[in-house]
């Protein structure tokens, strides 16, 4: 969810990067309207570099 800042911060600390926003991606029953979705990814080559730092 685009409004879940705590999750986004955690993913970014783990090496994920924001790759795009899908507008009006799903219906959010909490507020009764369509909401944007944030897409993030982590490439394997980036994970291979980061995992050594995380596992130390």
PQR file with spaces between the fields and no chain letter, atoms N, CA, C, O and H, PARSE charges and radii, in Angstrom:
ATOM       1  N    UNK     1       0.839   -1.176    0.000 -0.4000 1.5000
ATOM       2  CA   UNK     1       0.000    0.000    0.000 -0.0000 2.0000
ATOM       3  C    UNK     1       0.882    1.236    0.000  0.5500 1.7000
ATOM       4  O    UNK     1       1.934    1.268    0.639 -0.5500 1.4000
ATOM       5  N    UNK     2       0.457    2.209   -0.694 -0.4000 1.5000
ATOM       6  CA   UNK     2       1.267    3.410   -0.833 -0.0000 2.0000
ATOM       7  C    UNK     2       1.346    4.197    0.471  0.5500 1.7000
ATOM       8  O    UNK     2       2.285    4.969    0.663 -0.5500 1.4000
ATOM       9  H    UNK     2      -0.398    2.184   -1.213  0.4000 1.0000
ATOM      10  N    UNK     3       0.380    4.017    1.366 -0.4000 1.5000
ATOM      11  CA   UNK     3       0.396    4.779    2.616 -0.0000 2.0000
ATOM      12  C    UNK     3       1.099    4.046    3.761  0.5500 1.7000
ATOM      13  O    UNK     3       1.120    4.546    4.886 -0.5500 1.4000
ATOM      14  H    UNK     3      -0.382    3.389    1.210  0.4000 1.0000
ATOM      15  N    UNK     4       1.666    2.883    3.497 -0.4000 1.5000
ATOM      16  CA   UNK     4       2.347    2.116    4.539 -0.0000 2.0000
ATOM      17  C    UNK     4       3.835    2.497    4.556  0.5500 1.7000
ATOM      18  O    UNK     4       4.691    1.760    4.066 -0.5500 1.4000
ATOM      19  H    UNK     4       1.648    2.477    2.584  0.4000 1.0000
ATOM      20  N    UNK     5       4.110    3.661    5.131 -0.4000 1.5000
ATOM      21  CA   UNK     5       5.471    4.194    5.134 -0.0000 2.0000
ATOM      22  C    UNK     5       6.443    3.354    5.945  0.5500 1.7000
ATOM      23  O    UNK     5       7.611    3.234    5.577 -0.5500 1.4000
ATOM      24  H    UNK     5       3.415    4.260    5.529  0.4000 1.0000
ATOM      25  N    UNK     6       5.979    2.772    7.042 -0.4000 1.5000
ATOM      26  CA   UNK     6       6.873    1.951    7.870 -0.0000 2.0000
ATOM      27  C    UNK     6       7.381    0.741    7.099  0.5500 1.7000
ATOM      28  O    UNK     6       8.562    0.405    7.183 -0.5500 1.4000
ATOM      29  H    UNK     6       5.029    2.869    7.341  0.4000 1.0000
ATOM      30  N    UNK     7       6.508    0.090    6.356 -0.4000 1.5000
ATOM      31  CA   UNK     7       6.917   -1.067    5.556 -0.0000 2.0000
ATOM      32  C    UNK     7       7.874   -0.639    4.459  0.5500 1.7000
ATOM      33  O    UNK     7       8.875   -1.313    4.216 -0.5500 1.4000
ATOM      34  H    UNK     7       5.549    0.363    6.288  0.4000 1.0000
ATOM      35  N    UNK     8       7.584    0.470    3.794 -0.4000 1.5000
ATOM      36  CA   UNK     8       8.458    0.953    2.728 -0.0000 2.0000
ATOM      37  C    UNK     8       9.854    1.265    3.258  0.5500 1.7000
ATOM      38  O    UNK     8      10.848    0.959    2.601 -0.5500 1.4000
ATOM      39  H    UNK     8       6.771    1.018    3.991  0.4000 1.0000
ATOM      40  N    UNK     9       9.936    1.870    4.438 -0.4000 1.5000
ATOM      41  CA   UNK     9      11.237    2.176    5.037 -0.0000 2.0000
ATOM      42  C    UNK     9      12.011    0.900    5.346  0.5500 1.7000
ATOM      43  O    UNK     9      13.223    0.840    5.137 -0.5500 1.4000
ATOM      44  H    UNK     9       9.128    2.119    4.972  0.4000 1.0000
ATOM      45  N    UNK    10      11.315   -0.118    5.842 -0.4000 1.5000
ATOM      46  CA   UNK    10      11.973   -1.395    6.127 -0.0000 2.0000
ATOM      47  C    UNK    10      12.504   -2.020    4.850  0.5500 1.7000
ATOM      48  O    UNK    10      13.652   -2.461    4.803 -0.5500 1.4000
ATOM      49  H    UNK    10      10.331   -0.070    6.011  0.4000 1.0000
ATOM      50  N    UNK    11      11.673   -2.059    3.811 -0.4000 1.5000
ATOM      51  CA   UNK    11      12.107   -2.646    2.540 -0.0000 2.0000
ATOM      52  C    UNK    11      13.314   -1.902    1.976  0.5500 1.7000
ATOM      53  O    UNK    11      14.235   -2.523    1.444 -0.5500 1.4000
ATOM      54  H    UNK    11      10.740   -1.700    3.849  0.4000 1.0000
ATOM      55  N    UNK    12      13.312   -0.576    2.089 -0.4000 1.5000
ATOM      56  CA   UNK    12      14.449    0.200    1.583 -0.0000 2.0000
ATOM      57  C    UNK    12      15.716   -0.099    2.376  0.5500 1.7000
ATOM      58  O    UNK    12      16.805   -0.141    1.804 -0.5500 1.4000
ATOM      59  H    UNK    12      12.565   -0.072    2.521  0.4000 1.0000
ATOM      60  N    UNK    13      15.589   -0.308    3.686 -0.4000 1.5000
ATOM      61  CA   UNK    13      16.754   -0.680    4.507 -0.0000 2.0000
ATOM      62  C    UNK    13      17.308   -2.039    4.087  0.5500 1.7000
ATOM      63  O    UNK    13      18.506   -2.295    4.207 -0.5500 1.4000
ATOM      64  H    UNK    13      14.705   -0.275    4.151  0.4000 1.0000
ATOM      65  N    UNK    14      16.429   -2.903    3.595 -0.4000 1.5000
ATOM      66  CA   UNK    14      16.847   -4.234    3.151 -0.0000 2.0000
ATOM      67  C    UNK    14      17.364   -4.238    1.720  0.5500 1.7000
ATOM      68  O    UNK    14      17.794   -5.275    1.215 -0.5500 1.4000
ATOM      69  H    UNK    14      15.456   -2.694    3.496  0.4000 1.0000
ATOM      70  N    UNK    15      17.324   -3.070    1.058 -0.4000 1.5000
ATOM      71  CA   UNK    15      17.883   -2.968   -0.279 -0.0000 2.0000
ATOM      72  C    UNK    15      16.886   -2.838   -1.405  0.5500 1.7000
ATOM      73  O    UNK    15      17.281   -2.668   -2.558 -0.5500 1.4000
ATOM      74  H    UNK    15      16.975   -2.227    1.468  0.4000 1.0000
ATOM      75  N    UNK    16      15.600   -2.912   -1.103 -0.4000 1.5000
ATOM      76  CA   UNK    16      14.591   -2.754   -2.145 -0.0000 2.0000
ATOM      77  C    UNK    16      14.594   -1.318   -2.653  0.5500 1.7000
ATOM      78  O    UNK    16      14.950   -0.387   -1.931 -0.5500 1.4000
ATOM      79  H    UNK    16      15.279   -3.049   -0.166  0.4000 1.0000
ATOM      80  N    UNK    17      14.188   -1.156   -3.918 -0.4000 1.5000
ATOM      81  CA   UNK    17      14.084    0.168   -4.532 -0.0000 2.0000
ATOM      82  C    UNK    17      12.686    0.362   -5.076  0.5500 1.7000
ATOM      83  O    UNK    17      12.056   -0.578   -5.561 -0.5500 1.4000
ATOM      84  H    UNK    17      13.898   -1.912   -4.505  0.4000 1.0000
ATOM      85  N    UNK    18      12.209    1.589   -4.991 -0.4000 1.5000
ATOM      86  CA   UNK    18      10.908    1.916   -5.561 -0.0000 2.0000
ATOM      87  C    UNK    18      11.040    1.914   -7.081  0.5500 1.7000
ATOM      88  O    UNK    18      11.941    2.542   -7.639 -0.5500 1.4000
ATOM      89  H    UNK    18      12.721    2.352   -4.598  0.4000 1.0000
ATOM      90  N    UNK    19      10.128    1.196   -7.746 -0.4000 1.5000
ATOM      91  CA   UNK    19      10.215    1.127   -9.206 -0.0000 2.0000
ATOM      92  C    UNK    19       8.995    1.722   -9.892  0.5500 1.7000
ATOM      93  O    UNK    19       9.008    1.922  -11.106 -0.5500 1.4000
ATOM      94  H    UNK    19       9.397    0.685   -7.293  0.4000 1.0000
ATOM      95  N    UNK    20       7.946    2.007   -9.138 -0.4000 1.5000
ATOM      96  CA   UNK    20       6.798    2.621   -9.785 -0.0000 2.0000
ATOM      97  C    UNK    20       5.570    2.665   -8.914  0.5500 1.7000
ATOM      98  O    UNK    20       5.499    2.034   -7.859 -0.5500 1.4000
ATOM      99  H    UNK    20       7.935    1.844   -8.151  0.4000 1.0000
ATOM     100  N    UNK    21       4.608    3.425   -9.382 -0.4000 1.5000
ATOM     101  CA   UNK    21       3.324    3.562   -8.709 -0.0000 2.0000
ATOM     102  C    UNK    21       2.236    3.235   -9.728  0.5500 1.7000
ATOM     103  O    UNK    21       2.235    3.752  -10.845 -0.5500 1.4000
ATOM     104  H    UNK    21       4.666    3.938  -10.239  0.4000 1.0000
ATOM     105  N    UNK    22       1.325    2.378   -9.327 -0.4000 1.5000
ATOM     106  CA   UNK    22       0.164    2.076  -10.146 -0.0000 2.0000
ATOM     107  C    UNK    22      -1.000    2.876   -9.556  0.5500 1.7000
ATOM     108  O    UNK    22      -1.392    2.667   -8.408 -0.5500 1.4000
ATOM     109  H    UNK    22       1.326    1.958   -8.419  0.4000 1.0000
ATOM     110  N    UNK    23      -1.531    3.769  -10.337 -0.4000 1.5000
ATOM     111  CA   UNK    23      -2.606    4.638   -9.854 -0.0000 2.0000
ATOM     112  C    UNK    23      -3.916    3.871   -9.799  0.5500 1.7000
ATOM     113  O    UNK    23      -4.237    3.088  -10.694 -0.5500 1.4000
ATOM     114  H    UNK    23      -1.213    3.939  -11.270  0.4000 1.0000
ATOM     115  N    UNK    24      -4.667    4.113   -8.730 -0.4000 1.5000
ATOM     116  CA   UNK    24      -5.970    3.464   -8.517 -0.0000 2.0000
ATOM     117  C    UNK    24      -5.886    1.955   -8.728  0.5500 1.7000
ATOM     118  O    UNK    24      -6.698    1.376   -9.450 -0.5500 1.4000
ATOM     119  H    UNK    24      -4.407    4.749   -8.004  0.4000 1.0000
ATOM     120  N    UNK    25      -4.908    1.329   -8.100 -0.4000 1.5000
ATOM     121  CA   UNK    25      -4.626   -0.087   -8.316 -0.0000 2.0000
ATOM     122  C    UNK    25      -5.632   -1.025   -7.649  0.5500 1.7000
ATOM     123  O    UNK    25      -5.898   -2.113   -8.161 -0.5500 1.4000
ATOM     124  H    UNK    25      -4.248    1.799   -7.514  0.4000 1.0000
ATOM     125  N    UNK    26      -6.185   -0.617   -6.529 -0.4000 1.5000
ATOM     126  CA   UNK    26      -7.110   -1.500   -5.821 -0.0000 2.0000
ATOM     127  C    UNK    26      -8.089   -0.675   -4.997  0.5500 1.7000
ATOM     128  O    UNK    26      -7.858    0.502   -4.723 -0.5500 1.4000
ATOM     129  H    UNK    26      -5.970    0.266   -6.113  0.4000 1.0000
ATOM     130  N    UNK    27      -9.184   -1.316   -4.610 -0.4000 1.5000
ATOM     131  CA   UNK    27     -10.184   -0.651   -3.785 -0.0000 2.0000
ATOM     132  C    UNK    27      -9.825   -0.848   -2.324  0.5500 1.7000
ATOM     133  O    UNK    27      -9.708   -1.980   -1.852 -0.5500 1.4000
ATOM     134  H    UNK    27      -9.372   -2.273   -4.833  0.4000 1.0000
ATOM     135  N    UNK    28      -9.650    0.247   -1.613 -0.4000 1.5000
ATOM     136  CA   UNK    28      -9.286    0.213   -0.196 -0.0000 2.0000
ATOM     137  C    UNK    28     -10.549    0.356    0.636  0.5500 1.7000
ATOM     138  O    UNK    28     -11.139    1.433    0.706 -0.5500 1.4000
ATOM     139  H    UNK    28      -9.744    1.166   -1.995  0.4000 1.0000
ATOM     140  N    UNK    29     -10.957   -0.735    1.263 -0.4000 1.5000
ATOM     141  CA   UNK    29     -12.163   -0.736    2.070 -0.0000 2.0000
ATOM     142  C    UNK    29     -12.063    0.131    3.310  0.5500 1.7000
ATOM     143  O    UNK    29     -13.085    0.504    3.886 -0.5500 1.4000
ATOM     144  H    UNK    29     -10.477   -1.610    1.207  0.4000 1.0000
ATOM     145  N    UNK    30     -10.832    0.463    3.739 -0.4000 1.5000
ATOM     146  CA   UNK    30     -10.663    1.307    4.926 -0.0000 2.0000
ATOM     147  C    UNK    30     -11.184    2.715    4.693  0.5500 1.7000
ATOM     148  O    UNK    30     -11.745    3.337    5.596 -0.5500 1.4000
ATOM     149  H    UNK    30     -10.001    0.161    3.272  0.4000 1.0000
ATOM     150  N    UNK    31     -10.992    3.219    3.470 -0.4000 1.5000
ATOM     151  CA   UNK    31     -11.419    4.590    3.182 -0.0000 2.0000
ATOM     152  C    UNK    31     -12.514    4.650    2.124  0.5500 1.7000
ATOM     153  O    UNK    31     -13.047    5.726    1.856 -0.5500 1.4000
ATOM     154  H    UNK    31     -10.536    2.714    2.737  0.4000 1.0000
ATOM     155  N    UNK    32     -12.858    3.516    1.518 -0.4000 1.5000
ATOM     156  CA   UNK    32     -13.952    3.456    0.571 -0.0000 2.0000
ATOM     157  C    UNK    32     -13.661    4.050   -0.800  0.5500 1.7000
ATOM     158  O    UNK    32     -14.566    4.542   -1.473 -0.5500 1.4000
ATOM     159  H    UNK    32     -12.425    2.642    1.736  0.4000 1.0000
ATOM     160  N    UNK    33     -12.395    4.004   -1.215 -0.4000 1.5000
ATOM     161  CA   UNK    33     -12.064    4.526   -2.542 -0.0000 2.0000
ATOM     162  C    UNK    33     -10.881    3.754   -3.121  0.5500 1.7000
ATOM     163  O    UNK    33     -10.212    2.999   -2.415 -0.5500 1.4000
ATOM     164  H    UNK    33     -11.659    3.604   -0.669  0.4000 1.0000
ATOM     165  N    UNK    34     -10.636    3.952   -4.401 -0.4000 1.5000
ATOM     166  CA   UNK    34      -9.485    3.317   -5.042 -0.0000 2.0000
ATOM     167  C    UNK    34      -8.203    4.018   -4.602  0.5500 1.7000
ATOM     168  O    UNK    34      -8.176    5.233   -4.412 -0.5500 1.4000
ATOM     169  H    UNK    34     -11.179    4.566   -4.974  0.4000 1.0000
ATOM     170  N    UNK    35      -7.142    3.224   -4.445 -0.4000 1.5000
ATOM     171  CA   UNK    35      -5.883    3.722   -3.896 -0.0000 2.0000
ATOM     172  C    UNK    35      -4.721    3.279   -4.766  0.5500 1.7000
ATOM     173  O    UNK    35      -4.771    2.237   -5.420 -0.5500 1.4000
ATOM     174  H    UNK    35      -7.164    2.236   -4.599  0.4000 1.0000
ATOM     175  N    UNK    36      -3.681    4.087   -4.760 -0.4000 1.5000
ATOM     176  CA   UNK    36      -2.467    3.763   -5.516 -0.0000 2.0000
ATOM     177  C    UNK    36      -1.688    2.644   -4.824  0.5500 1.7000
ATOM     178  O    UNK    36      -1.828    2.425   -3.621 -0.5500 1.4000
ATOM     179  H    UNK    36      -3.640    4.933   -4.229  0.4000 1.0000
ATOM     180  N    UNK    37      -0.875    1.949   -5.594 -0.4000 1.5000
ATOM     181  CA   UNK    37       0.001    0.903   -5.065 -0.0000 2.0000
ATOM     182  C    UNK    37       1.442    1.224   -5.446  0.5500 1.7000
ATOM     183  O    UNK    37       1.718    1.646   -6.569 -0.5500 1.4000
ATOM     184  H    UNK    37      -0.760    2.127   -6.571  0.4000 1.0000
ATOM     185  N    UNK    38       2.353    1.022   -4.503 -0.4000 1.5000
ATOM     186  CA   UNK    38       3.779    1.239   -4.723 -0.0000 2.0000
ATOM     187  C    UNK    38       4.412   -0.110   -5.054  0.5500 1.7000
ATOM     188  O    UNK    38       4.193   -1.094   -4.348 -0.5500 1.4000
ATOM     189  H    UNK    38       2.128    0.680   -3.590  0.4000 1.0000
ATOM     190  N    UNK    39       5.190   -0.151   -6.117 -0.4000 1.5000
ATOM     191  CA   UNK    39       5.920   -1.359   -6.477 -0.0000 2.0000
ATOM     192  C    UNK    39       7.386   -1.168   -6.162  0.5500 1.7000
ATOM     193  O    UNK    39       7.972   -0.127   -6.461 -0.5500 1.4000
ATOM     194  H    UNK    39       5.368    0.649   -6.691  0.4000 1.0000
ATOM     195  N    UNK    40       7.978   -2.200   -5.547 -0.4000 1.5000
ATOM     196  CA   UNK    40       9.391   -2.180   -5.177 -0.0000 2.0000
ATOM     197  C    UNK    40      10.001   -3.497   -5.619  0.5500 1.7000
ATOM     198  O    UNK    40       9.310   -4.511   -5.715 -0.5500 1.4000
ATOM     199  H    UNK    40       7.502   -3.045   -5.305  0.4000 1.0000
ATOM     200  N    UNK    41      11.310   -3.474   -5.888 -0.4000 1.5000
ATOM     201  CA   UNK    41      11.970   -4.730   -6.237 -0.0000 2.0000
ATOM     202  C    UNK    41      13.385   -4.764   -5.680  0.5500 1.7000
ATOM     203  O    UNK    41      13.935   -3.754   -5.242 -0.5500 1.4000
ATOM     204  H    UNK    41      11.871   -2.649   -5.810  0.4000 1.0000
ATOM     205  N    UNK    42      13.943   -5.951   -5.713 -0.4000 1.5000
ATOM     206  CA   UNK    42      15.321   -6.185   -5.301 -0.0000 2.0000
ATOM     207  C    UNK    42      15.894   -7.204   -6.275  0.5500 1.7000
ATOM     208  O    UNK    42      15.470   -8.360   -6.305 -0.5500 1.4000
ATOM     209  H    UNK    42      13.496   -6.772   -6.068  0.4000 1.0000
ATOM     210  N    UNK    43      16.860   -6.764   -7.068 -0.4000 1.5000
ATOM     211  CA   UNK    43      17.466   -7.661   -8.043 -0.0000 2.0000
ATOM     212  C    UNK    43      18.419   -8.634   -7.357  0.5500 1.7000
ATOM     213  O    UNK    43      19.011   -8.312   -6.327 -0.5500 1.4000
ATOM     214  H    UNK    43      17.205   -5.826   -7.044  0.4000 1.0000
ATOM     215  N    UNK    44      18.560   -9.802   -7.922 -0.4000 1.5000
ATOM     216  CA   UNK    44      19.429  -10.813   -7.334 -0.0000 2.0000
ATOM     217  C    UNK    44      20.863  -10.312   -7.211  0.5500 1.7000
ATOM     218  O    UNK    44      21.523  -10.574   -6.206 -0.5500 1.4000
ATOM     219  H    UNK    44      18.080  -10.064   -8.759  0.4000 1.0000
ATOM     220  N    UNK    45      21.352   -9.599   -8.214 -0.4000 1.5000
ATOM     221  CA   UNK    45      22.728   -9.102   -8.145 -0.0000 2.0000
ATOM     222  C    UNK    45      22.891   -8.103   -6.994  0.5500 1.7000
ATOM     223  O    UNK    45      23.945   -8.060   -6.359 -0.5500 1.4000
ATOM     224  H    UNK    45      20.816   -9.386   -9.031  0.4000 1.0000
ATOM     225  N    UNK    46      21.852   -7.299   -6.721 -0.4000 1.5000
ATOM     226  CA   UNK    46      21.905   -6.375   -5.587 -0.0000 2.0000
ATOM     227  C    UNK    46      21.839   -7.141   -4.262  0.5500 1.7000
ATOM     228  O    UNK    46      22.536   -6.796   -3.307 -0.5500 1.4000
ATOM     229  H    UNK    46      20.996   -7.335   -7.236  0.4000 1.0000
ATOM     230  N    UNK    47      20.997   -8.185   -4.207 -0.4000 1.5000
ATOM     231  CA   UNK    47      20.884   -8.998   -2.995 -0.0000 2.0000
ATOM     232  C    UNK    47      22.205   -9.695   -2.697  0.5500 1.7000
ATOM     233  O    UNK    47      22.618   -9.765   -1.539 -0.5500 1.4000
ATOM     234  H    UNK    47      20.431   -8.465   -4.982  0.4000 1.0000
ATOM     235  N    UNK    48      22.871  -10.209   -3.721 -0.4000 1.5000
ATOM     236  CA   UNK    48      24.150  -10.889   -3.512 -0.0000 2.0000
ATOM     237  C    UNK    48      25.167   -9.962   -2.854  0.5500 1.7000
ATOM     238  O    UNK    48      25.976  -10.409   -2.040 -0.5500 1.4000
ATOM     239  H    UNK    48      22.536  -10.153   -4.662  0.4000 1.0000
ATOM     240  N    UNK    49      25.133   -8.689   -3.196 -0.4000 1.5000
ATOM     241  CA   UNK    49      26.040   -7.716   -2.579 -0.0000 2.0000
ATOM     242  C    UNK    49      25.608   -7.396   -1.151  0.5500 1.7000
ATOM     243  O    UNK    49      26.443   -7.316   -0.250 -0.5500 1.4000
ATOM     244  H    UNK    49      24.476   -8.327   -3.857  0.4000 1.0000
ATOM     245  N    UNK    50      24.307   -7.213   -0.946 -0.4000 1.5000
ATOM     246  CA   UNK    50      23.790   -6.782    0.353 -0.0000 2.0000
ATOM     247  C    UNK    50      23.751   -7.885    1.405  0.5500 1.7000
ATOM     248  O    UNK    50      23.902   -7.602    2.593 -0.5500 1.4000
ATOM     249  H    UNK    50      23.628   -7.279   -1.678  0.4000 1.0000
ATOM     250  N    UNK    51      23.551   -9.132    0.995 -0.4000 1.5000
ATOM     251  CA   UNK    51      23.345  -10.194    1.984 -0.0000 2.0000
ATOM     252  C    UNK    51      24.565  -10.390    2.869  0.5500 1.7000
ATOM     253  O    UNK    51      24.422  -10.743    4.039 -0.5500 1.4000
ATOM     254  H    UNK    51      23.428   -9.362    0.029  0.4000 1.0000
ATOM     255  N    UNK    52      25.759  -10.170    2.337 -0.4000 1.5000
ATOM     256  CA   UNK    52      26.967  -10.311    3.153 -0.0000 2.0000
ATOM     257  C    UNK    52      26.988   -9.254    4.266  0.5500 1.7000
ATOM     258  O    UNK    52      27.421   -9.539    5.382 -0.5500 1.4000
ATOM     259  H    UNK    52      25.875   -9.883    1.386  0.4000 1.0000
ATOM     260  N    UNK    53      26.523   -8.040    3.965 -0.4000 1.5000
ATOM     261  CA   UNK    53      26.456   -6.981    4.972 -0.0000 2.0000
ATOM     262  C    UNK    53      25.417   -7.302    6.031  0.5500 1.7000
ATOM     263  O    UNK    53      25.640   -7.071    7.220 -0.5500 1.4000
ATOM     264  H    UNK    53      26.171   -7.808    3.058  0.4000 1.0000
ATOM     265  N    UNK    54      24.283   -7.833    5.601 -0.4000 1.5000
ATOM     266  CA   UNK    54      23.187   -8.128    6.528 -0.0000 2.0000
ATOM     267  C    UNK    54      23.530   -9.307    7.430  0.5500 1.7000
ATOM     268  O    UNK    54      23.206   -9.286    8.617 -0.5500 1.4000
ATOM     269  H    UNK    54      24.102   -8.021    4.636  0.4000 1.0000
ATOM     270  N    UNK    55      24.173  -10.322    6.894 -0.4000 1.5000
ATOM     271  CA   UNK    55      24.435  -11.546    7.654 -0.0000 2.0000
ATOM     272  C    UNK    55      25.640  -11.427    8.583  0.5500 1.7000
ATOM     273  O    UNK    55      25.868  -12.325    9.394 -0.5500 1.4000
ATOM     274  H    UNK    55      24.437  -10.339    5.929  0.4000 1.0000
ATOM     275  N    UNK    56      26.402  -10.368    8.492 -0.4000 1.5000
ATOM     276  CA   UNK    56      27.567  -10.188    9.392 -0.0000 2.0000
ATOM     277  C    UNK    56      27.157   -9.754   10.758  0.5500 1.7000
ATOM     278  O    UNK    56      28.009   -9.561   11.625 -0.5500 1.4000
ATOM     279  H    UNK    56      26.216   -9.639    7.834  0.4000 1.0000
